Amino acid sequence: MRPSPESLSVLPLVIGVVLSPSAVDAAAFRHAGQPAGLIDTANSDDLYRGARGSALPGLPWLRESISEIIFGRPSTKHSDSTSPSLPLSQYRDDVVVRFNVTKPTDQVVLAQAIKAKHLDVWASTPQFVDIRLEESQLRPLLRLIPSSMQKQWSVLIADLEEAVRATFPTKGETTEYGDAAESLDAVYTKGNIFFHDYQPLSVITSWMALMETMFPSIAKMESIGNSYEGRPIHSFRIGDHSGDNANNGTRKTILVTGGLHGREWISTSTVTYLLWSIITAYGKESMVTKLLKHFDIIFIPVVNPDGYDYTWKTDRLWRKTRQQTKVSWCHGFDLDQAFGSVSGQTNFQVDPCSESYGGDKPFQAVEATRLADWGRNQTENGVKFVGFLDLHSYSQQILFPYTSTCDEDPPNRENLEELGVGLAKAIRLSSGNFYTVSSACEGTTTRQDAANEATGGSAIDWFYHELYSRYSYQVKLRDTGIYGFLLPRSQIIPTGEEMLNALKYFGDFLLGNNGIESISKARERTSHDKDRVDLK
């Protein structure tokens, strides 16, 4: 896209808005090439009227113009995806199948068969196990499992190549904002164009830098360290430290992470959606404003930047990091099993070619070490982690510690269950989707029966046990298997919205209101769903 002269003329104005918002007047907007009909410059109420989530009060068109220069224009019409640079033919013979499991013995046998065949497990719950494999491998797999299970399977994704293609950004489309006289609120409800597609790592980084520039008083973007291949792992802190809120001691903090597994694009897009929604709600929504006066929220959208970048350029379904292991042809560590184990067991998964290989010992994965070292450093400098939401996909589960053992319960298990059920309720009221709640060990069959091998520690276990983050959860987002890791672009915003309601409930709970205000807002939200069909 070639920026128009009108769009380019907005850039000098942006600098003025950021440095001195009070200096911007209606004449400046006319000079900047503001599209006719969107704002009545003769009417100061229209000019400065705030729209929900606007980065600059009353000026969503300005934010959109800046974004369009950097990211291109969004789409509201259907068209084919771009042709990704990675070879799609690698998925041509693959399918994703689901095995229904009900008996513990069946789960054990299936886990052993999966291990023997080095298969790619997509989801593993007490009710089902989803596996990706070449279609020709299906019959040999069936011969390894009990006859009772040989009819308890179905194909979830028959055309994996097309499903992969459909997740890449769209091309050749233009935005239709409707009539020139359309209201600002109606224009804004089209949604932020950044979330019309999944975004590559370089765009996410640029977008985060833009958000910091537009909200300098409450936002700070930093690197927590570099990945194995030298990419920065960026964090984005939001909090109001002005006046009485200044950090004169311990600052309570909520951590939200995504992208521990490269292929789970919806986790990364949801973290950025939460970041955008929270930062643009400050000063407009009372609960969010109050939350940011008492707490910081730190967002890390891509904990595994090497793996995420690899999914865009080489293999869309790559899970692990890209670090070299002791086997030269098997790269990467599973960051969900690369932290210290609560039980202290050291016999981690020993096969570097396994998708669940977390290392021969804790913290062999560079990215796990970076996150842990950063977390320790934060606590030594006045940060108190009180909540942790680690976003993954898929299966619609809310999981609390412990992950690595079912033999020990966290001391505040009852509180973790209570808040977990509240988060699930906030999601259900917002979208109608059901999320189950359990401990991570109970909610994942392979944690319990993978050939009697101990598994590595997860991030939620480590933050809970080592940094005393009292409310730590791993949230597995949409869906329940129709698309799996290849959730369509059209579900980016709906998934973000339901998780936003959960985050608001989470924050309201930590403020001592037991999530009551957030649940009330969610109920109001559902009554207006018909007015927001374009986001659904």
JOSULTA-V42623 format. One record per residue. RES is the residue in three letters. OMEGA is omega in degrees with one decimal (* if undefined). BURIAL is + if it has 24 or more other C-alpha atoms within 12 Angstrom, else -. Layout:
# JOSULTA-V42623
res->[RES | RES]
omega->[OMEGA | OMEGA]
burial->[BURIAL | BURIAL]
This chain:
# JOSULTA-V42623
res->[MET | ARG | PRO | SER | PRO | GLU | SER | LEU | SER | VAL | LEU | PRO | LEU | VAL | ILE | GLY | VAL | VAL | LEU | SER | PRO | SER | ALA | VAL | ASP | ALA | ALA | ALA | PHE | ARG | HIS | ALA | GLY | GLN | PRO | ALA | GLY | LEU | ILE | ASP | THR | ALA | ASN | SER | ASP | ASP | LEU | TYR | ARG | GLY | ALA | ARG | GLY | SER | ALA | LEU | PRO | GLY | LEU | PRO | TRP | LEU | ARG | GLU | SER | ILE | SER | GLU | ILE | ILE | PHE | GLY | ARG | PRO | SER | THR | LYS | HIS | SER | ASP | SER | THR | SER | PRO | SER | LEU | PRO | LEU | SER | GLN | TYR | ARG | ASP | ASP | VAL | VAL | VAL | ARG | PHE | ASN | VAL | THR | LYS | PRO | THR | ASP | GLN | VAL | VAL | LEU | ALA | GLN | ALA | ILE | LYS | ALA | LYS | HIS | LEU | ASP | VAL | TRP | ALA | SER | THR | PRO | GLN | PHE | VAL | ASP | ILE | ARG | LEU | GLU | GLU | SER | GLN | LEU | ARG | PRO | LEU | LEU | ARG | LEU | ILE | PRO | SER | SER | MET | GLN | LYS | GLN | TRP | SER | VAL | LEU | ILE | ALA | ASP | LEU | GLU | GLU | ALA | VAL | ARG | ALA | THR | PHE | PRO | THR | LYS | GLY | GLU | THR | THR | GLU | TYR | GLY | ASP | ALA | ALA | GLU | SER | LEU | ASP | ALA | VAL | TYR | THR | LYS | GLY | ASN | ILE | PHE | PHE | HIS | ASP | TYR | GLN | PRO | LEU | SER | VAL | ILE | THR | SER | TRP | MET | ALA | LEU | MET | GLU | THR | MET | PHE | PRO | SER | ILE | ALA | LYS | MET | GLU | SER | ILE | GLY | ASN | SER | TYR | GLU | GLY | ARG | PRO | ILE | HIS | SER | PHE | ARG | ILE | GLY | ASP | HIS | SER | GLY | ASP | ASN | ALA | ASN | ASN | GLY | THR | ARG | LYS | THR | ILE | LEU | VAL | THR | GLY | GLY | LEU | HIS | GLY | ARG | GLU | TRP | ILE | SER | THR | SER | THR | VAL | THR | TYR | LEU | LEU | TRP | SER | ILE | ILE | THR | ALA | TYR | GLY | LYS | GLU | SER | MET | VAL | THR | LYS | LEU | LEU | LYS | HIS | PHE | ASP | ILE | ILE | PHE | ILE | PRO | VAL | VAL | ASN | PRO | ASP | GLY | TYR | ASP | TYR | THR | TRP | LYS | THR | ASP | ARG | LEU | TRP | ARG | LYS | THR | ARG | GLN | GLN | THR | LYS | VAL | SER | TRP | CYS | HIS | GLY | PHE | ASP | LEU | ASP | GLN | ALA | PHE | GLY | SER | VAL | SER | GLY | GLN | THR | ASN | PHE | GLN | VAL | ASP | PRO | CYS | SER | GLU | SER | TYR | GLY | GLY | ASP | LYS | PRO | PHE | GLN | ALA | VAL | GLU | ALA | THR | ARG | LEU | ALA | ASP | TRP | GLY | ARG | ASN | GLN | THR | GLU | ASN | GLY | VAL | LYS | PHE | VAL | GLY | PHE | LEU | ASP | LEU | HIS | SER | TYR | SER | GLN | GLN | ILE | LEU | PHE | PRO | TYR | THR | SER | THR | CYS | ASP | GLU | ASP | PRO | PRO | ASN | ARG | GLU | ASN | LEU | GLU | GLU | LEU | GLY | VAL | GLY | LEU | ALA | LYS | ALA | ILE | ARG | LEU | SER | SER | GLY | ASN | PHE | TYR | THR | VAL | SER | SER | ALA | CYS | GLU | GLY | THR | THR | THR | ARG | GLN | ASP | ALA | ALA | ASN | GLU | ALA | THR | GLY | GLY | SER | ALA | ILE | ASP | TRP | PHE | TYR | HIS | GLU | LEU | TYR | SER | ARG | TYR | SER | TYR | GLN | VAL | LYS | LEU | ARG | ASP | THR | GLY | ILE | TYR | GLY | PHE | LEU | LEU | PRO | ARG | SER | GLN | ILE | ILE | PRO | THR | GLY | GLU | GLU | MET | LEU | ASN | ALA | LEU | LYS | TYR | PHE | GLY | ASP | PHE | LEU | LEU | GLY | ASN | ASN | GLY | ILE | GLU | SER | ILE | SER | LYS | ALA | ARG | GLU | ARG | THR | SER | HIS | ASP | LYS | ASP | ARG | VAL | ASP | LEU | LYS]
omega->[177.3 | -179.4 | 177.5 | 177.0 | -179.8 | -179.6 | -179.9 | -178.0 | 177.6 | -171.2 | 177.6 | -179.4 | 180.0 | 179.5 | 178.9 | 179.7 | -177.7 | -175.5 | -176.0 | -177.5 | -176.9 | -177.7 | -176.6 | 178.0 | -175.4 | -179.5 | 179.3 | 179.5 | 177.9 | -179.1 | -176.3 | 176.3 | -179.9 | -176.8 | -178.5 | 172.9 | -178.7 | 178.9 | 174.7 | -174.3 | 177.6 | -176.0 | -175.2 | 178.5 | 177.3 | -174.9 | -174.3 | -179.5 | -177.3 | 172.1 | -177.4 | 174.8 | -177.7 | 179.7 | 175.6 | -170.9 | 176.2 | -173.7 | 178.9 | -180.0 | -179.5 | 177.9 | -180.0 | -179.3 | 178.4 | -178.1 | -178.4 | 178.4 | -175.0 | -170.0 | -173.3 | -176.6 | -177.1 | -177.4 | 168.5 | 176.3 | 178.3 | 169.1 | -179.5 | 176.0 | 172.4 | 175.2 | -178.3 | -177.9 | -179.1 | -178.3 | -178.3 | -177.5 | 179.8 | -179.4 | -168.9 | -176.0 | -175.5 | 174.1 | 172.8 | -178.1 | 178.2 | 171.8 | 174.8 | -178.5 | -179.8 | -177.9 | 179.1 | -179.9 | 177.1 | -179.8 | -179.0 | -178.8 | 178.9 | 178.7 | 179.1 | 178.1 | 178.3 | 179.9 | -178.4 | -176.8 | -177.5 | -177.5 | -177.4 | 179.3 | 179.2 | 179.9 | -179.7 | -179.8 | 176.8 | -178.6 | -175.5 | 173.6 | 178.4 | -174.8 | 171.5 | 179.8 | 172.8 | -177.3 | -179.7 | 179.8 | -172.9 | -179.0 | 176.3 | 178.5 | -178.8 | -179.8 | -178.3 | -176.3 | -178.2 | 179.6 | 179.8 | -179.1 | -171.6 | 175.6 | -177.3 | 178.9 | 179.0 | 178.6 | 177.4 | -179.2 | -178.2 | -179.0 | -175.6 | 179.9 | -179.4 | 178.4 | 175.9 | -178.4 | -174.4 | -179.4 | -178.7 | -174.7 | -179.4 | -179.9 | 171.0 | -178.7 | 177.1 | -179.3 | 172.9 | -179.5 | 176.8 | -176.5 | -178.2 | -178.4 | -179.4 | -175.6 | 178.7 | -179.0 | 179.5 | 177.8 | -174.9 | -177.6 | 171.1 | 178.3 | 177.9 | -173.0 | 179.6 | -174.0 | 174.7 | 179.9 | 164.2 | -174.4 | 175.7 | -173.3 | -177.1 | 179.5 | 177.6 | 179.7 | 178.4 | -179.4 | 178.2 | 177.7 | 177.3 | 178.7 | 178.1 | 179.6 | -176.5 | -180.0 | -172.3 | -175.3 | -177.1 | -173.3 | 175.7 | 177.9 | -178.2 | 171.4 | 177.9 | -178.5 | -177.8 | 177.4 | 179.0 | -179.1 | 172.7 | 178.3 | 176.6 | 172.3 | -170.7 | 171.3 | -179.4 | -176.2 | 176.2 | 177.9 | 178.9 | -178.8 | -176.1 | 172.7 | -178.1 | -179.5 | -177.1 | -176.6 | 179.0 | -178.8 | -178.8 | 177.8 | 177.8 | -171.4 | 172.8 | 178.6 | 177.7 | -177.8 | 175.3 | 174.0 | 173.1 | 175.3 | -171.7 | -171.8 | -176.2 | -174.9 | -176.8 | 177.9 | 178.6 | -179.1 | 179.6 | 176.3 | 178.5 | 177.5 | 178.2 | 177.5 | -178.3 | -177.1 | -178.8 | -175.4 | 180.0 | 176.0 | -179.6 | -178.4 | -179.6 | 178.3 | -171.2 | -177.5 | 178.9 | 178.6 | 178.1 | -179.8 | -177.2 | 173.9 | -177.1 | -176.3 | 162.7 | 170.1 | 179.4 | -179.8 | 172.8 | -172.9 | -174.5 | 178.0 | -177.9 | -174.7 | 178.9 | 179.4 | 179.9 | 178.9 | 179.5 | 179.5 | 178.1 | -170.8 | -173.1 | -176.1 | -177.4 | -174.0 | 176.8 | -174.5 | -166.7 | 172.5 | 179.9 | -177.0 | 175.9 | 176.3 | -179.1 | 175.0 | -168.0 | -176.9 | 178.6 | -177.7 | 164.2 | 176.2 | 174.5 | -176.3 | 178.0 | 179.4 | -173.3 | -178.0 | 178.3 | 179.7 | -179.7 | -176.8 | 180.0 | 178.8 | -177.4 | 179.8 | -179.8 | 173.8 | -171.9 | -176.7 | -178.5 | 179.8 | 179.6 | 177.2 | -177.9 | -179.3 | 179.1 | -178.2 | 176.3 | 177.5 | -177.5 | 170.2 | 168.7 | 179.3 | -177.4 | -175.0 | 176.2 | 177.5 | 179.9 | -177.9 | -179.8 | 179.3 | 177.4 | -179.7 | 178.0 | -179.4 | 178.3 | -177.9 | 177.5 | -178.6 | 169.2 | 178.9 | 174.5 | 179.1 | -179.5 | 179.8 | -178.2 | 175.8 | -180.0 | -172.5 | 178.9 | 166.2 | 2.0 | 172.8 | 175.2 | 179.3 | 171.2 | -171.4 | 178.3 | -178.5 | 6.6 | 178.4 | -169.3 | 179.6 | 172.9 | -176.1 | -177.8 | 177.8 | 172.9 | -176.4 | -177.7 | -177.1 | -178.7 | 178.4 | 178.1 | 178.1 | -179.1 | -179.9 | 177.8 | 177.2 | 177.1 | 177.2 | 178.6 | 179.4 | 178.7 | 177.9 | -177.5 | 179.3 | -177.4 | -172.4 | -176.5 | -179.4 | -179.4 | 173.6 | 176.9 | -177.6 | 177.8 | 171.1 | -177.1 | 179.4 | -179.1 | -174.8 | -177.4 | -173.9 | -176.3 | 176.2 | -172.1 | -166.9 | -176.0 | 175.2 | 175.8 | 177.2 | 174.8 | 177.5 | -179.5 | -179.1 | 178.9 | 178.7 | -178.0 | 176.4 | -175.3 | 179.3 | 178.8 | -171.4 | -173.9 | -177.8 | 173.4 | 173.4 | -166.6 | -178.0 | -178.2 | -177.2 | 165.0 | -179.0 | 176.0 | -170.2 | 178.4 | -3.8 | 177.6 | 170.8 | -179.6 | 178.6 | -179.3 | -179.6 | -174.4 | -179.5 | -176.8 | 178.9 | -178.0 | -178.6 | 179.1 | -177.2 | 177.4 | 177.7 | 176.6 | -179.0 | -178.1 | 177.3 | 175.1 | 177.2 | 176.8 | 179.6 | 177.8 | 176.0 | 179.4 | -179.8 | 179.9 | 176.3 | -179.5 | 175.4 | 177.5 | -177.6 | 179.5 | 175.8 | -174.3 | -178.4 | -179.5 | 178.7 | 178.3 | 178.7 | -179.6 | 178.5 | 177.5 | -177.3 | -177.5 | 180.0 | -180.0 | -177.4 | -177.7 | 178.8 | -175.4 | -177.0 | -178.7 | 176.9 | -174.9 | *]
burial->[- | - | - | - | - | - | + | - | - | + | + | - | + | + | - | - | + | + | - | - | - | - | - | + | - | + | - | - | + | + | - | + | + | + | + | - | - | + | + | + | + | - | - | - | - | - | + | + | - | + | + | + | + | + | + | + | + | + | + | + | + | + | + | + | + | + | + | + | + | + | + | + | + | + | + | + | - | - | - | - | + | - | - | + | - | - | - | + | - | - | + | - | - | + | + | + | + | + | + | + | + | - | - | - | - | + | + | + | + | + | + | + | + | + | + | - | + | + | + | + | + | + | + | + | + | + | + | + | + | + | + | + | + | + | + | - | + | + | - | - | + | + | - | + | + | - | - | - | + | - | - | - | + | - | + | + | + | + | + | + | + | + | + | + | + | + | + | + | + | + | + | - | - | - | - | - | + | - | - | - | - | - | + | + | + | + | + | + | + | + | + | + | + | + | + | + | + | + | + | + | + | - | - | + | + | - | + | + | + | + | + | + | + | + | + | + | - | + | + | + | + | - | + | + | + | + | + | + | - | - | + | + | + | + | + | + | + | + | + | + | + | - | - | - | - | - | - | - | - | - | + | + | + | + | + | + | + | + | + | + | + | + | + | + | + | + | + | + | + | + | + | + | + | + | + | + | + | + | + | + | + | + | + | - | - | - | + | + | + | + | + | + | + | + | + | + | + | + | + | + | + | + | + | + | + | + | + | + | + | + | + | + | - | - | + | + | + | + | + | + | + | + | + | - | + | - | - | - | - | - | + | + | + | + | + | + | + | + | + | + | + | + | + | - | - | + | + | + | + | + | + | + | + | + | + | + | + | + | + | + | + | + | + | + | + | + | + | + | + | + | + | + | - | + | + | - | - | - | + | - | - | - | + | + | + | + | + | + | + | + | + | + | + | + | + | + | + | + | + | + | + | + | + | + | + | + | - | - | + | + | - | - | + | - | - | + | + | - | + | + | + | + | + | + | + | + | + | + | + | + | + | - | + | + | + | + | + | + | + | + | + | + | + | + | + | + | + | + | + | + | + | - | + | + | + | + | + | + | + | + | + | + | + | + | + | + | + | + | + | + | + | + | + | + | + | + | + | + | + | + | + | + | + | + | + | + | + | + | + | + | + | + | + | + | + | + | + | + | + | + | + | + | + | + | + | + | + | + | + | + | + | - | - | + | + | + | + | + | + | - | + | + | - | - | + | + | - | - | - | - | - | - | - | - | + | +]
